[in-house]
Amino acid sequence: AVAEPGIYAVDALVRRAGPLQETVDARDSSRLWLNPEDADARKLSAGDRVRMSGESGEREFVLACDPGVIQGSAWFPATCGMIPWQAVTLEAAVAEAEA
């Protein structure tokens, strides 16, 4: 798993700048990106809800696909609460009503 600090979450000045915090880059910590080939191998599509679990807990994301993501890895915002350097499990999220 690979994580990156949010572009507008790095220091106190930008964290308090209202207009910056209203941008998509600041607000969207709900997406997880995979290489499209990895998504296909897991029978997942962009827009699917996925669950990532690891040592730091479990989190659901909306899947996005990007060929720029290295195969075999997942990219997500560091502000989501998951530890980026841990081994993780990724699976399709099943709504409780369906379970």
BAFI-3210 file (N, C-alpha, C; in Angstrom, 3 decimals, decimal comma, padded with zeros to 6 digits):
// residues 99
n [1|2|3|4|5|6|7|8|9|10|11|12|13|14|15|16|17|18|19|20|21|22|23|24|25|26|27|28|29|30|31|32|33|34|35|36|37|38|39|40|41|42|43|44|45|46|47|48|49|50|51|52|53|54|55|56|57|58|59|60|61|62|63|64|65|66|67|68|69|70|71|72|73|74|75|76|77|78|79|80|81|82|83|84|85|86|87|88|89|90|91|92|93|94|95|96|97|98|99]
n.u [000,853|000,475|000,782|000,064|000,595|-002,148|-002,417|-003,189|-002,929|-000,632|000,734|000,135|-000,757|-001,928|-003,819|-005,656|-006,687|-009,514|-010,576|-008,744|-009,250|-011,700|-011,378|-011,310|-009,015|-008,442|-010,713|-011,307|-010,875|-011,862|-011,306|-009,626|-006,954|-006,230|-004,174|-005,561|-005,358|-004,960|-007,390|-009,154|-008,302|-009,302|-011,929|-013,132|-014,442|-014,071|-015,562|-016,741|-017,357|-014,829|-013,111|-010,449|-008,187|-005,990|-003,135|-003,647|-006,351|-009,562|-011,019|-013,370|-013,481|-014,051|-013,481|-011,020|-009,485|-006,250|-003,753|-001,256|-000,686|001,397|001,482|000,201|000,140|-001,587|-002,966|-003,618|-005,018|-002,966|-004,234|-006,380|-006,244|-005,191|-002,261|000,413|002,637|002,129|001,195|-001,723|-005,159|-007,398|-010,715|-013,928|-016,480|-019,270|-022,563|-024,328|-027,003|-026,991|-025,464]
n.v [-001,178|002,251|005,517|009,005|012,201|014,429|017,069|019,538|019,243|019,421|021,522|023,957|026,443|025,963|024,080|025,593|027,252|028,158|028,221|026,434|024,071|023,395|022,274|019,509|017,975|018,323|017,419|014,772|011,962|009,529|007,825|005,067|004,070|001,813|-000,048|-000,536|-003,172|-004,705|-004,224|-005,417|-008,095|-008,675|-008,559|-006,051|-002,739|000,720|002,935|001,001|-000,100|-000,749|-002,692|-002,198|-003,806|-004,081|-003,998|-001,575|-001,345|-001,169|-000,008|001,510|002,315|004,174|002,819|003,809|003,800|003,805|003,828|004,699|003,837|001,619|-001,787|-004,224|-002,675|-000,328|002,932|005,512|008,289|009,623|010,751|009,217|007,479|004,911|002,872|003,294|001,566|-001,056|-004,529|-005,222|-006,257|-006,429|-006,175|-006,609|-004,539|-005,534|-004,692|-004,421|-005,147|-006,903|-008,957]
n.w [000,000|-000,708|000,432|000,510|001,868|002,091|-000,264|000,738|003,481|004,830|006,291|008,949|007,918|005,328|006,083|007,410|005,515|004,119|001,313|000,073|001,459|000,498|-001,970|-004,331|-003,995|-001,300|000,021|-000,736|000,697|000,437|-001,602|-003,157|-005,099|-007,721|-010,015|-013,236|-014,246|-011,940|-010,670|-012,527|-012,289|-009,809|-010,277|-010,036|-010,452|-011,382|-009,113|-007,549|-004,188|-001,891|000,588|002,721|004,786|007,563|009,794|011,098|011,196|009,620|006,613|004,415|000,973|-002,079|-005,179|-007,501|-010,691|-012,112|-014,476|-013,759|-011,222|-009,584|-010,450|-008,245|-006,018|-003,897|-003,859|-001,599|000,274|002,840|004,949|005,649|007,789|007,690|007,922|005,773|005,138|005,704|005,279|003,486|003,085|000,439|-000,564|-002,158|-000,920|000,888|001,189|004,286|004,148|002,053|002,995]
ca.u [000,000|001,231|-000,027|000,683|-000,142|-002,979|-001,690|-003,535|-002,971|000,753|001,122|-000,948|-001,264|-002,861|-004,935|-006,640|-007,107|-010,835|-010,704|-007,965|-009,899|-012,916|-011,039|-011,417|-007,789|-008,485|-011,892|-011,522|-010,075|-012,678|-010,938|-008,445|-006,616|-005,521|-003,897|-006,730|-005,157|-005,205|-008,839|-009,752|-007,976|-010,158|-013,302|-013,585|-014,532|-014,080|-016,847|-017,106|-016,908|-013,868|-012,698|-009,043|-007,942|-004,593|-002,807|-004,186|-007,804|-010,302|-011,609|-013,994|-013,162|-014,603|-012,358|-010,679|-008,435|-005,279|-002,607|-000,040|-000,437|002,223|000,763|000,456|000,057|-002,790|-002,641|-004,708|-004,548|-002,427|-005,137|-007,530|-006,088|-004,537|-000,800|000,752|003,703|001,738|000,530|-003,164|-006,060|-008,382|-011,826|-015,142|-017,297|-020,630|-023,479|-024,882|-028,293|-026,730|-024,735]
ca.v [000,000|003,493|006,661|010,313|013,224|015,298|018,256|020,676|018,806|019,323|022,451|024,692|027,522|025,474|023,366|026,591|028,072|027,693|027,882|025,234|022,907|023,092|021,657|018,050|017,405|018,371|016,747|013,393|010,915|008,322|007,032|004,226|003,856|000,601|-000,195|-001,182|-004,621|-005,282|-004,174|-006,459|-009,402|-008,859|-008,353|-004,780|-001,641|002,063|003,263|-000,046|000,091|-001,777|-002,658|-002,477|-004,085|-004,312|-003,859|-000,342|-001,346|-001,448|001,221|001,362|003,351|004,059|002,467|004,540|003,082|004,685|003,032|005,217|003,136|000,436|-003,035|-004,885|-001,730|000,508|004,301|006,152|009,464|009,330|011,313|008,328|006,745|003,621|002,951|002,959|000,605|-002,372|-005,433|-005,038|-007,105|-005,620|-006,979|-005,856|-004,317|-006,050|-003,941|-005,286|-005,637|-008,016|-010,030]
ca.w [000,000|-000,821|000,848|000,328|002,617|001,275|-000,699|001,580|004,875|005,261|007,360|009,602|007,079|004,307|006,735|007,864|004,372|003,711|-000,101|-000,257|002,064|-000,263|-003,251|-004,391|-003,440|000,160|000,555|-001,148|001,326|000,358|-002,781|-003,187|-006,499|-008,129|-011,435|-013,840|-014,372|-010,613|-010,449|-013,373|-011,717|-008,632|-010,754|-009,491|-011,411|-010,804|-008,503|-006,582|-002,807|-001,504|001,988|002,945|006,197|007,906|011,217|011,680|011,182|008,393|006,049|003,103|-000,009|-003,420|-006,035|-008,720|-011,422|-012,751|-014,926|-013,142|-009,961|-009,821|-010,256|-006,976|-004,905|-003,822|-003,446|-000,859|001,010|004,171|005,953|005,867|009,033|007,494|007,874|004,391|004,894|006,184|004,341|003,601|002,315|-000,268|-001,063|-002,447|000,256|000,738|002,061|005,335|003,690|001,152|003,692]
c.u [000,898|000,309|000,771|-000,093|-000,967|-002,251|-001,975|-003,684|-001,591|001,110|-000,064|-001,559|-002,280|-004,022|-006,023|-007,141|-008,417|-010,962|-009,924|-008,641|-011,193|-012,628|-011,191|-010,192|-007,815|-009,607|-011,934|-010,540|-010,818|-012,290|-009,657|-008,191|-005,859|-005,166|-005,098|-006,581|-005,372|-006,698|-009,536|-009,512|-008,842|-011,637|-013,945|-013,586|-014,489|-015,486|-017,324|-016,637|-015,997|-013,490|-011,230|-008,865|-006,478|-004,388|-003,462|-005,703|-008,381|-010,954|-012,232|-013,676|-014,019|-013,403|-012,237|-009,535|-007,541|-004,083|-001,279|000,277|000,325|001,411|001,181|000,417|-001,270|-002,341|-003,854|-004,156|-004,076|-003,357|-006,308|-007,412|-005,458|-003,029|-000,342|001,757|003,364|001,191|-000,975|-003,897|-007,098|-009,454|-013,010|-015,943|-018,701|-021,499|-024,089|-026,223|-028,127|-026,135|-025,667]
c.v [001,240|004,641|007,936|011,322|014,075|016,585|019,468|020,270|018,833|020,275|023,270|025,770|027,006|024,704|024,334|027,482|027,508|027,320|026,634|023,978|022,527|022,445|020,134|017,402|017,362|017,501|015,253|012,414|009,586|007,425|006,253|003,909|002,548|000,716|-000,927|-002,698|-005,330|-005,300|-005,269|-007,846|-009,714|-008,700|-007,119|-003,739|-000,315|002,372|002,211|000,360|-001,073|-001,591|-003,044|-002,724|-004,427|-004,118|-002,638|-000,270|-001,664|-000,160|000,894|002,575|003,152|003,843|003,398|003,768|004,077|003,837|003,520|004,575|001,853|-000,822|-003,687|-003,959|-000,979|001,887|004,868|007,338|009,081|009,829|010,394|007,503|005,374|003,834|002,485|001,841|-000,796|-003,246|-005,287|-006,075|-006,197|-006,542|-006,080|-005,719|-004,818|-005,293|-004,901|-005,869|-006,845|-009,206|-011,044]
c.w [000,000|-000,416|000,683|001,159|001,661|000,958|000,187|003,049|005,505|006,397|007,836|008,714|006,059|004,919|007,166|006,732|003,811|002,245|-000,509|000,281|001,348|-001,606|-003,177|-003,765|-001,915|000,720|000,305|-000,511|001,264|-000,809|-002,566|-004,654|-006,675|-009,598|-012,050|-013,992|-013,035|-010,306|-011,260|-012,787|-010,500|-008,971|-010,120|-010,593|-010,676|-010,307|-007,511|-005,198|-002,460|-000,039|002,063|004,436|006,400|009,392|011,861|011,627|009,825|007,915|004,711|002,249|-001,243|-004,344|-007,230|-009,379|-012,152|-013,181|-014,356|-011,797|-010,281|-009,532|-008,942|-005,781|-004,976|-003,349|-002,732|-000,097|002,412|005,269|006,275|007,139|008,890|007,429|006,498|004,193|005,384|005,051|004,565|002,757|001,698|-000,806|-001,377|-001,158|-000,042|001,708|003,074|004,922|002,774|001,870|004,324]
res [a|v|a|e|p|g|i|y|a|v|d|a|l|v|r|r|a|g|p|l|q|e|t|v|d|a|r|d|s|s|r|l|w|l|n|p|e|d|a|d|a|r|k|l|s|a|g|d|r|v|r|m|s|g|e|s|g|e|r|e|f|v|l|a|c|d|p|g|v|i|q|g|s|a|w|f|p|a|t|c|g|m|i|p|w|q|a|v|t|l|e|a|a|v|a|e|a|e|a]
***
